[in-house]
């Protein structure tokens, strides 16, 4: 892989990464979270464009059924963890309990508090088992979200992206901000840090995400050829980011 930050070279790097994982049995998880219309689907498309469908799984679970509601909250996600050589991308994830469920009252405060206690330990177990875990929070400003939601509501090609929750995303902006801040603060850890991505500009965000994924998940001979992501677009979460303007309020 030539040393370059061009799109083709990054895509080639992802292919080389997956070939290496097939040889070594590496297991990897990418979690994609963010506000409604933050660009999760487009980011997944950029990540998976040339990857093997047999070794790459995108998981977007529906709301739990009656049986799953009687389980330990994290239990239904365990069945979707990667086997040897696999990459699993969660389009939203167990973090629904810290975001959508908090804002819309889909679970109790006690359940939400228990989740924030459980999830750092759960993720530490995943990492200790040898799974590589990347957690991405896509952040957009309120005006950009409105623009994207309006387009989604009127564009027939985006009908499948529509959700009943779209209608309240703007009205509950502040509630989502509060939930995001609590989630990032409680669940970003040394072994499973949150990586924040400013996603108002889709192409810049995609390039930053691809670079980061390669630098973290690819074998050394590939990773060392990839430049660091633009720090104004992608950064490791820290408490100061809640106050200094790097994350939207």
Secondary structure, DSSP 8 states (H G I E B T S, - for coil): --S--SHHHHHHHHHHHHHHHHHHT--EEEEEEESTTSSHHHHHHHHHTTS-TTTEEEE---S--HHHHTS-TTHHHHTTS--TT-EEEEES-GGGGGTHHHHHTSS-HHHHHHHHHHHHHHHHHHHHTT-EEEEEEEE--HHHHHHHHHHHHH-GGGGGG--TTHHHHTTTHHHHHHHHHHHHHHH--SSS-EEEEE-SSHHHHHHHHHHHHHHHHS-HHHHTTS----TTTEEE--GGGGTSSSS--
